[in-house]
């Protein structure tokens, strides 16, 4: 069995590295009307960058990747790309004043927040496929951060969100039901009068956090399974948090990598403790963490003349540079060949399905024919390490994967004589 596992590891590493790319969205030099937003793809294997599009505006607010598609929010524009084909597939003029953040929602909906300039209806809902406007939600204040969890939208509200500044106070979190477009509840921390910063949902879906830059604290709301939400709490830290957008944090399992102090640090989401006050010791404009290869992709800019792209390993050591255009404000690592069969036995296939794929919390493994006796179902990571194992299998097997870090895995059926496997991506 050790010999088979080793061969799996070698094959997975090869496939994963081929599939890895980095999407970088650049805002152009501030005040230079000749430069607009550019969308670039950096190939980590060939070490080359290719421009796939430009958007006729300046300043990037958000970048969202969902499988083979990417969504870019750039001021008054929202553009959708097929990043496998490297082409633009849809674009709209934003119906608010200025975009801020985007989240994917059930029923093929894309939710986009309005940042400032409006006193009501600051949430817009679009069709993910066509970007056609469907509806809006009457959130009163401008929104700097929002997340979706189980069909509920959580948005931050502060006393100063009518204008884009960074001195927020008297903050709270508004929860809205996306399906009914209605407000559910307003969460505030008893006795806390500080800011509500960037919102984060734990990968297990049971906790909501805000990383508060002004007060250097974290608020937490716990959603127990089948129970009522906890009373929000606030924990102070002796760190200087600098998370002003989704481009300044990255989640890997139970760890939140966050812009703090003069670089990137890490937070244990389970215990709300600082793991590292500084991992990458450098100025950071935007970054993303590559959980497969354990690297940080970091961009830097002064928005006028200086621009840089750098790779650091998990311990903060410099690895290499990569090219960027002016003002690289958003960056995401993605893996474009994320579905299909990886055949441990190339001669024949044991028929079973794994869905959804990509997945976040749970997967279903459905066997199309009778399972051989004494079979074992396993999940391997890209290093060939077994992370889950199941025996006494049913024809339809549901598996919780919320504890797995983002990355590529292999769902493998081991019979008495052979192995059969399918690739799975965990987002």
C-alpha positions in Angstrom: 0.0 0.0 0.0 2.9 2.4 0.7 4.1 2.0 -2.9 0.7 2.9 -4.3 0.3 5.9 -2.1 3.8 7.2 -3.2 2.9 7.0 -6.8 -0.3 8.9 -6.2 1.6 11.6 -4.5 4.0 12.1 -7.4 1.1 12.2 -10.0 -0.9 14.7 -7.9 1.9 17.1 -7.5 2.6 17.1 -11.2 -1.1 17.8 -12.1 -1.6 20.4 -9.4 1.5 22.4 -10.4 0.4 22.5 -14.1 -3.1 23.7 -13.1 -1.9 26.6 -10.9 -2.2 30.2 -12.1 -2.5 33.7 -10.5 -5.0 36.3 -11.5 -3.8 39.9 -10.9 -6.0 43.0 -11.4 -4.2 46.3 -11.7 -5.8 49.7 -11.2 -3.4 51.8 -13.3 -1.4 54.8 -12.0 -3.4 57.2 -9.9 -4.3 60.4 -11.8 -3.0 59.0 -15.2 -6.1 58.9 -17.4 -4.1 57.0 -20.0 -4.0 53.9 -17.7 -7.0 51.9 -16.8 -7.7 48.6 -15.0 -5.9 45.7 -16.6 -6.5 42.0 -15.9 -3.5 39.7 -16.1 -2.8 36.0 -15.7 0.5 34.9 -14.3 1.5 31.3 -15.2 3.5 29.9 -12.3 5.1 27.3 -14.5 6.4 29.4 -17.4 6.9 32.5 -15.2 5.2 34.6 -17.7 2.2 37.1 -17.5 -0.5 37.6 -20.2 -2.9 40.5 -20.3 -6.5 39.2 -21.1 -8.5 42.4 -20.9 -8.7 46.1 -19.8 -11.6 47.9 -18.2 -12.3 51.5 -19.0 -12.1 52.8 -15.4 -9.5 53.1 -12.6 -9.4 51.5 -9.2 -10.2 47.9 -8.3 -12.5 47.1 -5.5 -12.9 43.3 -5.6 -11.9 40.1 -7.3 -13.9 36.9 -7.0 -13.1 33.5 -8.5 -15.6 30.7 -8.9 -14.3 27.6 -10.7 -13.4 28.7 -14.2 -15.1 32.1 -13.9 -13.8 35.3 -12.4 -15.7 38.5 -11.5 -14.0 41.9 -11.2 -15.6 44.9 -9.5 -13.9 48.1 -10.7 -15.6 51.3 -9.5 -18.7 51.6 -11.7 -18.1 48.4 -13.7 -18.5 44.7 -13.1 -17.0 42.2 -15.6 -17.1 38.4 -15.8 -14.3 36.3 -17.3 -13.9 32.7 -18.4 -10.3 32.3 -17.1 -9.9 28.9 -18.7 -10.4 30.5 -22.1 -9.0 33.9 -20.9 -11.9 35.9 -22.4 -14.5 38.4 -21.2 -18.0 36.8 -21.2 -20.2 39.5 -19.6 -20.0 43.1 -18.4 -22.4 45.7 -16.8 -22.4 49.2 -15.5 -23.0 49.0 -11.7 -26.4 50.2 -10.6 -25.0 51.9 -7.5 -22.5 54.7 -7.1 -19.3 52.6 -6.4 -18.8 48.9 -6.1 -17.2 47.5 -3.0 -17.5 43.7 -2.5 -19.1 40.7 -4.2 -20.3 37.4 -2.9 -21.9 34.4 -4.6 -25.3 33.4 -3.3 -27.7 30.5 -3.9 -30.0 30.5 -6.9 -27.2 31.5 -9.3 -27.1 35.0 -7.8 -24.2 37.5 -7.5 -24.5 40.0 -4.7 -22.7 43.3 -5.0 -22.4 46.0 -2.3 -22.5 49.7 -2.8 -19.7 51.6 -1.0 -20.9 55.2 -0.6 -23.1 57.9 -2.0 -26.5 56.3 -1.3 -28.7 56.4 1.8 -30.7 53.2 1.1 -30.8 50.0 -1.1 -27.0 49.5 -0.9 -27.1 45.8 -1.9 -27.7 44.8 -5.6 -28.4 41.3 -6.8 -27.5 40.1 -10.3 -27.7 36.9 -12.3 -24.3 35.1 -12.1 -24.5 34.0 -15.7 -25.6 37.1 -17.5 -25.0 39.8 -14.9 -28.5 41.0 -15.4 -29.9 43.0 -12.5 -32.5 41.0 -10.5 -33.3 42.9 -7.3 -31.9 44.9 -4.4 -32.0 44.9 -0.6 -32.8 48.0 1.5 -29.6 48.3 3.5 -29.4 51.9 4.7 -25.7 52.6 5.1 -22.8 52.2 2.7 -21.1 48.8 2.9 -17.4 48.1 3.1 -17.5 44.3 3.8 -20.0 41.5 3.5 -20.1 37.7 3.5 -22.7 35.0 2.7 -23.5 32.0 4.8 -26.4 29.5 4.3 -28.4 32.0 2.3 -27.9 34.8 4.8 -26.0 38.0 3.9 -24.0 39.7 6.6 -22.9 43.3 6.0 -21.0 45.7 8.2 -22.4 49.1 9.2 -20.5 51.9 10.8 -21.3 55.5 11.7 -19.0 56.8 8.9 -19.9 54.4 6.0 -21.7 57.2 4.2 -18.2 58.1 2.9 -15.1 56.0 2.2 -12.8 56.7 5.1 -11.1 54.5 7.8 -12.3 56.0 11.1 -15.4 53.9 11.6 -17.1 53.8 15.0 -20.4 52.6 16.5 -20.4 49.5 14.3 -22.8 46.6 13.9 -23.6 43.8 11.5 -26.9 43.6 9.6 -28.1 40.1 8.6 -30.5 39.8 5.6 -32.2 36.9 4.0 -31.1 36.9 0.4 -34.1 34.8 -0.9 -36.7 37.1 0.6 -34.6 40.3 0.3 -35.5 41.1 3.9 -33.6 42.3 7.0 -33.4 39.6 9.8 -31.4 41.1 12.7 -28.8 43.7 13.6 -25.9 42.3 15.6 -24.0 44.6 17.9 -21.5 43.8 20.7 -22.8 44.8 24.1 -20.7 47.7 25.4 -18.5 47.9 22.3 -18.6 51.3 20.4 -15.8 50.7 17.9 -15.6 49.8 14.3 -16.8 46.8 12.4 -14.1 45.8 9.9 -13.6 43.1 7.3 -16.1 40.2 7.8 -14.9 36.6 7.6 -16.9 33.3 8.0 -15.1 30.3 9.5 -14.8 27.5 6.9 -17.1 25.4 9.0 -19.8 28.0 8.7 -20.4 28.2 12.4 -18.7 31.5 13.3 -18.7 35.0 11.9 -15.8 37.4 12.6 -14.9 41.0 12.0 -11.3 42.1 12.0 -11.5 45.7 13.3 -8.6 47.9 12.2 -9.4 51.0 14.2 -9.8 49.2 17.6 -7.3 46.4 16.7 -9.8 43.8 17.9 -11.9 40.9 16.5 -15.7 40.4 17.1 -17.2 37.0 17.0 -20.7 35.5 16.6 -21.1 31.8 16.9 -23.9 29.9 15.1 -24.3 26.5 16.8 -25.9 23.8 14.7 -29.6 23.9 15.5 -29.3 26.6 18.2 -29.5 30.4 18.5 -26.6 32.6 17.6 -24.4 33.6 20.6 -24.2 37.1 21.9 -21.4 38.9 19.9 -18.1 39.2 21.8 -15.1 41.4 21.3 -11.4 40.4 21.8 -8.6 43.0 21.8 -5.1 42.4 20.4 -1.8 44.0 20.8 -1.3 44.1 17.1 -1.9 46.6 14.3 -4.5 45.1 12.0 -4.5 46.5 8.4 -7.3 44.5 6.7 -9.1 47.1 4.6 -10.3 44.7 1.8 -10.7 41.0 0.9 -7.3 41.4 -0.9 -5.6 41.7 2.6 -6.6 38.4 4.1 -6.6 34.7 3.1 -8.2 31.7 4.8 -6.5 28.3 4.9 -8.3 25.8 7.1 -8.6 27.2 10.6 -5.9 29.9 10.0 -6.6 33.4 8.8 -3.6 35.1 7.2 -4.0 38.8 7.7 -2.3 42.1 6.9 -1.0 43.3 10.3 1.9 45.3 11.7 4.3 45.8 8.8 3.5 42.7 6.8 1.4 39.5 7.0 0.6 37.6 10.2 -1.7 34.7 11.1 -4.6 34.1 13.4 -6.1 30.9 14.8 -9.8 31.2 14.2 -10.7 28.5 16.7 -9.0 30.1 19.6 -8.8 33.7 18.4 -5.1 33.9 19.2 -2.2 35.3 17.2 -0.1 32.5 15.7 2.5 34.8 14.0 2.6 38.5 14.4 4.8 38.7 11.3 5.4 36.0 8.7 6.1 38.1 5.7 7.9 41.3 6.7 7.2 43.7 3.9 4.7 46.3 2.7 1.6 44.6 1.3 -0.9 46.1 -1.1 -2.7 42.8 -1.8 -1.9 39.1 -1.3 -3.2 35.6 -1.5 -2.0 32.3 0.0 -1.4 29.3 -2.2 -2.4 26.5 0.2 -1.2 23.7 -2.1 2.4 24.9 -2.4 2.4 27.0 0.8 3.4 30.3 -0.8 2.3 33.9 -0.4 1.8 35.9 -3.6 2.2 39.5 -2.6 1.8 42.8 -4.6 3.2 46.2 -3.6 2.6 49.7 -5.1 2.6 53.4 -4.2 -0.1 53.9 -6.9 2.2 56.4 -8.8 5.5 54.9 -9.8 6.5 51.8 -7.8 5.0 48.4 -8.5 6.1 44.9 -7.5 5.0 41.2 -7.3 6.8 38.8 -5.0 6.5 35.3 -3.8 7.3 34.2 -0.2 7.2 30.8 1.4 5.2 29.9 4.5 8.1 31.0 6.7 8.3 34.4 5.1 11.5 33.8 3.0 11.6 35.5 -0.4 11.3 33.0 -3.3 11.0 34.9 -6.5 9.5 37.9 -8.3 6.7 38.1 -10.8 5.6 40.9 -13.2 2.7 43.2 -12.5 1.2 46.3 -14.2 0.6 49.6 -12.4 -1.2 49.5 -9.1 -1.8 45.7 -8.6 -4.8 46.0 -6.2 -6.3 42.5 -6.2 -4.7 39.0 -6.6 -6.0 35.4 -6.4 -4.4 32.0 -6.8 -6.5 29.5 -8.7 -6.3 26.0 -10.2 -8.0 25.8 -13.6 -8.1 22.0 -14.2 -10.1 21.1 -11.2 -12.4 18.3 -12.4 -12.2 15.0 -14.1 -10.9 11.5 -13.4 -7.4 10.8 -12.2 -6.9 7.1 -13.0 -4.8 5.2 -10.6 -5.7 2.2 -12.7 -5.5 3.5 -16.2 -7.0 0.4 -17.8 -10.5 0.6 -16.5 -12.7 2.7 -14.3 -14.9 1.9 -11.3 -18.0 4.1 -11.8 -18.6 6.6 -9.0 -19.4 10.3 -8.8 -18.2 13.0 -6.5 -20.3 16.2 -6.2 -20.4 19.1 -5.9 -17.0 19.7 -7.4 -15.6 22.3 -6.5 -16.9 22.0 -2.9 -16.7 23.8 0.4 -18.4 22.0 3.2 -19.8 18.6 2.1 -19.4 16.2 -0.8 -21.6 13.3 -1.8 -19.9 10.2 -3.2 -22.4 8.1 -5.3 -21.4 4.6 -6.4 -23.0 3.6 -9.7 -22.7 -0.2 -9.1 -22.2 -2.6 -6.2 -19.3 -1.8 -4.0 -16.8 -4.7 -3.6 -16.6 -6.2 -0.2 -14.0 -4.8 2.3 -13.5 -1.7 0.2 -12.2 1.5 1.7 -12.9 5.1 0.7 -10.0 7.6 1.3 -9.2 11.2 0.6 -5.5 12.1 -0.2 -4.0 15.6 -0.3 -1.4 16.6 -2.9 1.4 15.3 -0.8 0.0 11.8 -0.9 -1.1 12.0 2.8 -4.3 10.4 3.7 -6.6 12.9 5.4 -9.9 10.9 5.6 -10.8 7.2 5.6 -14.2 5.4 5.6 -15.2 1.7 5.7 -18.7 0.0 5.7 -19.6 2.1 2.7 -23.1 3.0 1.5 -24.1 3.5 -2.1 -24.5 7.2 -1.4 -21.9 8.5 1.1 -21.9 12.1 2.5 -18.6 13.4 3.7 -18.0 16.6 5.7 -14.9 18.4 4.2 -15.2 21.7 6.0 -12.0 20.9 8.0 -9.9 20.5 4.9 -7.7 23.4 3.8 -8.4 24.8 0.3 -6.7 22.8 -2.4 -6.7 19.8 -4.7 -7.5 16.3 -3.3 -8.2 12.8 -4.6 -11.2 10.8 -3.5 -10.0 7.2 -3.8 -11.7 3.8 -3.6 -9.4 1.0 -2.6 -10.7 -2.5 -3.3 -8.9 -5.7 -2.4 -7.0 -5.5 -5.7 -7.1 -2.0 -7.2 -7.4 1.7 -6.6 -9.8 4.1 -8.4 -9.7 7.8 -7.9 -11.4 11.1 -8.8 -10.0 14.6 -8.4 -11.7 17.0 -6.0 -11.1 20.7 -5.3 -11.9 22.2 -1.9 -12.5 25.9 -2.0 
